[in-house]
Amino acid sequence: MDRMLSSTIGTASCGLIRGSGKPGVVLELIFVFETSGKQRIDIDRFLPHTPLRIVVDHTGEEVTDSYSVALLNKSVILGKMDSLLENDVFVETMLPDMISSATEIAEEMGEQEIEKGLERMKHILDHEINRLTALQKKNKDIRPDEIQAAVEERNTLSGLIKKARVRLDAVQLIRKE
């Protein structure tokens, strides 16, 4: 963790906000909500990889609305965090708790994305299955295996969407002065 946060480039960075009023620490985390699908199945049309941005304060409370991307882009300057990273309480307790709180929030957001993805997938594929079933009654060229393939695709996609996961992609530790 220490090595990850001491970097100022890449997927982990540190910065300062000067003149913010109250001193403190916030942690901005970018998670990616993703599925690991089979190459033959186009799962992204129902549940694309989705970035989830969360900002938590030193207590683990979500403060994302108070720290917009625009605000952070404008206010955060590069800065060293040596004093924080040398503080055992911060590194061993506070920082892991902040990450854990943000991860729980991201997982809750992921559950909402799963519901939306399942709804989109079922709406489209159920419509297609019903269409094929209705056509088969009028057109014997529609084979039962075509309908079965659509049902199997729906079942496979449903399973993959339900197994979607949240992955931590980037972290920015911000000290407010």
C-alpha contacts under 8 A as a table, 3 or more apart, distances in Angstrom:
res1	aa1	res2	aa2	distance
1	M	4	M	5.10
1	M	5	L	6.26
1	M	91	V	7.79
2	D	5	L	5.42
2	D	6	S	6.14
2	D	85	L	6.45
2	D	91	V	7.42
3	R	6	S	5.26
3	R	7	S	6.81
4	M	7	S	5.92
4	M	12	A	5.94
5	L	8	T	7.72
5	L	12	A	5.69
5	L	13	S	6.04
5	L	14	C	6.64
5	L	171	V	7.96
5	L	172	Q	7.84
5	L	173	L	7.26
6	S	12	A	7.96
6	S	13	S	7.18
6	S	14	C	7.16
6	S	80	K	7.44
6	S	81	M	6.98
6	S	82	D	7.61
6	S	85	L	7.85
7	S	10	G	7.50
7	S	12	A	6.22
7	S	13	S	5.61
7	S	14	C	7.22
8	T	12	A	6.67
8	T	13	S	4.33
8	T	14	C	5.82
8	T	78	L	7.27
9	I	12	A	6.40
9	I	13	S	5.74
10	G	13	S	7.02
11	T	169	D	6.58
11	T	170	A	4.40
11	T	171	V	6.20
12	A	170	A	5.62
12	A	171	V	4.70
12	A	172	Q	5.63
12	A	173	L	7.94
13	S	171	V	6.41
13	S	172	Q	4.71
13	S	173	L	6.34
14	C	78	L	6.46
14	C	79	G	6.13
14	C	80	K	6.64
14	C	81	M	6.77
14	C	172	Q	5.40
14	C	173	L	4.69
14	C	174	I	5.76
14	C	175	R	7.97
15	G	76	V	5.68
15	G	77	I	5.32
15	G	78	L	4.50
15	G	79	G	4.66
15	G	80	K	7.01
15	G	81	M	7.87
15	G	172	Q	7.30
15	G	173	L	6.33
15	G	174	I	4.81
15	G	175	R	6.38
16	L	75	S	8.00
16	L	76	V	5.31
16	L	77	I	5.27
16	L	78	L	6.23
16	L	79	G	5.57
16	L	174	I	5.39
16	L	175	R	4.87
16	L	176	K	5.86
16	L	177	E	7.19
17	I	20	S	6.28
17	I	75	S	5.73
17	I	76	V	4.97
17	I	77	I	6.55
17	I	174	I	6.99
17	I	175	R	6.29
17	I	176	K	4.83
17	I	177	E	6.13
18	R	75	S	7.68
18	R	76	V	7.97
18	R	176	K	6.15
18	R	177	E	4.89
19	G	176	K	7.70
19	G	177	E	5.95
20	S	23	P	7.19
20	S	176	K	6.10
20	S	177	E	6.15
21	G	177	E	7.20
22	K	176	K	6.97
22	K	177	E	6.82
23	P	175	R	7.42
23	P	176	K	4.85
23	P	177	E	4.64
24	G	57	D	7.86
24	G	58	H	7.18
24	G	175	R	5.90
24	G	176	K	4.99
24	G	177	E	6.96
25	V	57	D	6.06
25	V	58	H	5.60
25	V	173	L	7.30
25	V	174	I	5.69
25	V	175	R	4.53
25	V	176	K	5.80
26	V	55	V	6.72
26	V	56	V	5.61
26	V	57	D	4.29
26	V	58	H	5.96
26	V	173	L	6.25
26	V	174	I	5.26
26	V	175	R	6.53
26	V	176	K	7.68
27	L	55	V	5.50
27	L	56	V	5.39
27	L	57	D	6.33
27	L	58	H	7.78
27	L	98	M	7.27
27	L	99	I	8.00
27	L	171	V	7.02
27	L	172	Q	5.77
27	L	173	L	4.70
27	L	174	I	6.00
28	E	53	R	7.23
28	E	54	I	5.80
28	E	55	V	4.28
28	E	56	V	6.63
28	E	171	V	5.76
28	E	172	Q	5.04
28	E	173	L	6.48
28	E	174	I	7.67
29	L	53	R	5.86
29	L	54	I	5.31
29	L	55	V	6.19
29	L	102	A	7.35
29	L	168	L	7.28
29	L	169	D	7.59
29	L	170	A	5.70
29	L	171	V	4.57
29	L	172	Q	6.43
30	I	51	P	6.59
30	I	52	L	5.67
30	I	53	R	4.63
30	I	54	I	6.47
30	I	168	L	6.24
30	I	169	D	5.54
30	I	170	A	5.00
30	I	171	V	6.43
31	F	51	P	5.73
31	F	52	L	4.98
31	F	53	R	6.36
31	F	106	A	7.07
31	F	166	V	6.24
31	F	167	R	5.33
31	F	168	L	4.32
31	F	169	D	5.16
31	F	170	A	6.94
32	V	49	H	6.48
32	V	50	T	5.55
32	V	51	P	4.51
32	V	52	L	5.96
32	V	166	V	5.68
32	V	167	R	5.18
32	V	168	L	6.39
32	V	169	D	6.34
33	F	49	H	5.58
33	F	50	T	5.01
33	F	51	P	6.20
33	F	52	L	6.99
33	F	110	G	6.35
33	F	164	A	6.90
33	F	165	R	5.63
33	F	166	V	4.43
33	F	167	R	6.31
34	E	47	L	7.79
34	E	48	P	7.03
34	E	49	H	4.64
34	E	50	T	6.62
34	E	164	A	5.47
34	E	165	R	5.57
34	E	166	V	6.41
34	E	167	R	7.54
35	T	43	I	7.86
35	T	47	L	7.63
35	T	48	P	7.96
35	T	49	H	7.11
35	T	160	L	6.62
35	T	161	I	6.50
35	T	163	K	6.88
35	T	164	A	4.38
35	T	165	R	6.40
36	S	160	L	7.13
36	S	164	A	7.11
37	G	41	I	6.75
37	G	42	D	7.90
37	G	43	I	6.54
37	G	160	L	6.31
38	K	41	I	5.49
39	Q	42	D	7.29
41	I	153	E	7.81
41	I	157	L	7.65
42	D	45	R	6.27
43	I	46	F	5.65
43	I	47	L	6.14
43	I	48	P	7.19
43	I	157	L	6.60
43	I	161	I	7.81
44	D	47	L	4.92
44	D	48	P	4.08
44	D	49	H	7.03
45	R	48	P	6.24
46	F	117	G	5.10
46	F	118	L	7.38
46	F	120	R	5.93
46	F	121	M	5.55
47	L	50	T	7.96
47	L	113	E	7.52
47	L	114	I	7.47
47	L	117	G	5.00
47	L	161	I	7.01
52	L	106	A	6.65
52	L	109	M	7.82
53	R	64	T	7.70
54	I	62	E	7.06
54	I	63	V	7.78
54	I	64	T	5.54
54	I	102	A	6.36
54	I	105	I	7.80
54	I	106	A	7.38
55	V	62	E	5.80
55	V	63	V	5.43
55	V	64	T	4.48
55	V	67	Y	7.16
55	V	102	A	7.34
56	V	59	T	7.59
56	V	60	G	5.27
56	V	61	E	5.24
56	V	62	E	4.39
56	V	63	V	5.31
56	V	64	T	6.80
56	V	98	M	6.51
56	V	101	S	7.71
56	V	102	A	6.55
57	D	60	G	5.34
57	D	61	E	5.60
57	D	62	E	6.65
57	D	63	V	6.54
57	D	98	M	7.24
58	H	61	E	7.50
58	H	94	M	6.70
58	H	95	L	7.73
58	H	98	M	6.46
59	T	94	M	7.64
59	T	97	D	7.99
59	T	98	M	6.91
60	G	97	D	6.57
60	G	98	M	4.66
60	G	99	I	7.84
60	G	101	S	5.39
60	G	102	A	7.17
61	E	101	S	7.42
62	E	102	A	7.39
63	V	66	S	5.44
63	V	67	Y	6.75
64	T	67	Y	5.31
64	T	68	S	6.71
65	D	68	S	6.16
67	Y	71	L	6.09
67	Y	72	L	6.41
68	S	71	L	5.13
68	S	72	L	6.32
69	V	72	L	5.22
69	V	73	N	5.99
70	A	73	N	5.11
70	A	74	K	6.13
71	L	74	K	5.19
71	L	75	S	5.90
72	L	75	S	5.08
72	L	76	V	5.32
73	N	76	V	6.06
76	V	174	I	7.57
81	M	84	L	5.34
81	M	85	L	6.04
81	M	175	R	7.88
82	D	85	L	5.06
82	D	86	E	5.98
83	S	86	E	5.26
83	S	87	N	6.49
84	L	87	N	5.17
84	L	90	F	6.59
84	L	91	V	7.58
85	L	88	D	7.35
85	L	90	F	7.12
85	L	91	V	6.04
86	E	91	V	7.61
87	N	90	F	5.41
87	N	91	V	6.30
88	D	91	V	5.14
88	D	92	E	5.68
88	D	93	T	7.81
89	V	92	E	5.40
89	V	93	T	5.39
89	V	94	M	6.54
90	F	93	T	5.57
90	F	94	M	4.68
90	F	95	L	5.75
91	V	94	M	6.38
91	V	95	L	5.47
91	V	96	P	7.23
92	E	95	L	6.72
92	E	96	P	6.58
93	T	96	P	5.64
93	T	97	D	6.10
94	M	97	D	5.10
94	M	98	M	6.11
95	L	98	M	5.04
95	L	99	I	6.23
96	P	99	I	5.07
96	P	100	S	5.99
97	D	100	S	4.96
97	D	101	S	6.09
98	M	101	S	5.20
98	M	102	A	6.25
99	I	102	A	5.15
99	I	103	T	6.04
100	S	103	T	5.02
100	S	104	E	6.26
101	S	104	E	5.22
101	S	105	I	6.39
102	A	105	I	5.07
102	A	106	A	6.11
103	T	106	A	4.98
103	T	107	E	6.09
103	T	168	L	7.96
104	E	107	E	5.10
104	E	108	E	6.30
105	I	108	E	5.14
105	I	109	M	6.29
106	A	109	M	4.98
106	A	110	G	6.03
106	A	166	V	6.85
107	E	110	G	4.77
107	E	111	E	6.27
107	E	165	R	7.75
107	E	166	V	6.27
108	E	111	E	5.15
108	E	112	Q	6.68
109	M	112	Q	5.21
109	M	113	E	6.44
110	G	113	E	4.91
110	G	114	I	6.17
110	G	164	A	7.89
110	G	165	R	7.24
110	G	166	V	6.76
111	E	114	I	5.02
111	E	115	E	6.40
112	Q	115	E	5.19
112	Q	116	K	6.36
113	E	116	K	5.07
113	E	117	G	6.02
114	I	117	G	5.05
114	I	118	L	6.04
114	I	161	I	6.20
114	I	162	K	6.29
114	I	164	A	7.25
115	E	118	L	5.21
115	E	119	E	6.12
116	K	119	E	5.10
116	K	120	R	6.20
117	G	120	R	5.16
117	G	121	M	6.07
117	G	161	I	6.93
118	L	121	M	5.10
118	L	122	K	5.95
118	L	158	S	6.44
118	L	161	I	6.77
118	L	162	K	7.96
119	E	122	K	5.28
119	E	123	H	6.00
120	R	123	H	5.22
120	R	124	I	6.31
121	M	124	I	5.38
121	M	125	L	5.93
121	M	154	R	7.41
121	M	157	L	7.76
121	M	158	S	7.76
122	K	125	L	5.23
122	K	126	D	5.35
122	K	127	H	7.92
122	K	154	R	7.17
123	H	126	D	5.51
123	H	127	H	6.13
124	I	127	H	5.26
124	I	128	E	6.34
125	L	128	E	4.88
125	L	129	I	6.05
125	L	150	A	7.18
125	L	151	V	7.98
125	L	154	R	6.33
126	D	129	I	5.04
126	D	130	N	6.02
127	H	130	N	5.16
127	H	131	R	6.02
128	E	131	R	4.99
128	E	132	L	6.15
128	E	150	A	7.67
129	I	132	L	5.18
129	I	133	T	6.09
129	I	147	I	6.14
129	I	150	A	6.27
129	I	151	V	6.93
130	N	133	T	5.03
130	N	134	A	6.11
131	R	134	A	5.20
131	R	135	L	6.09
132	L	135	L	5.01
132	L	136	Q	6.01
132	L	142	I	7.19
132	L	146	E	7.98
132	L	147	I	6.32
133	T	136	Q	5.15
133	T	137	K	6.75
133	T	147	I	6.89
134	A	137	K	5.46
134	A	138	K	7.08
135	L	138	K	5.27
135	L	139	N	5.68
135	L	142	I	7.01
136	Q	139	N	4.88
136	Q	140	K	5.56
136	Q	141	D	7.17
136	Q	142	I	5.04
136	Q	143	R	7.26
137	K	140	K	6.90
139	N	142	I	6.08
140	K	143	R	6.97
142	I	146	E	6.93
143	R	146	E	5.47
143	R	147	I	7.11
144	P	147	I	5.27
144	P	148	Q	6.17
145	D	148	Q	4.75
145	D	149	A	5.91
146	E	149	A	5.11
146	E	150	A	6.45
147	I	150	A	5.20
147	I	151	V	6.33
148	Q	151	V	5.02
148	Q	152	E	6.10
149	A	152	E	5.05
149	A	153	E	6.07
150	A	153	E	5.02
150	A	154	R	6.21
151	V	154	R	5.09
151	V	155	N	6.24
152	E	155	N	5.02
152	E	156	T	6.03
153	E	156	T	5.11
153	E	157	L	5.98
154	R	157	L	5.18
154	R	158	S	5.98
155	N	158	S	5.06
155	N	159	G	6.31
156	T	159	G	5.22
156	T	160	L	6.28
157	L	160	L	5.04
157	L	161	I	5.99
158	S	161	I	5.23
158	S	162	K	6.18
159	G	162	K	5.21
159	G	163	K	6.40
160	L	163	K	5.14
160	L	164	A	6.54
161	I	164	A	5.30
168	L	171	V	7.99
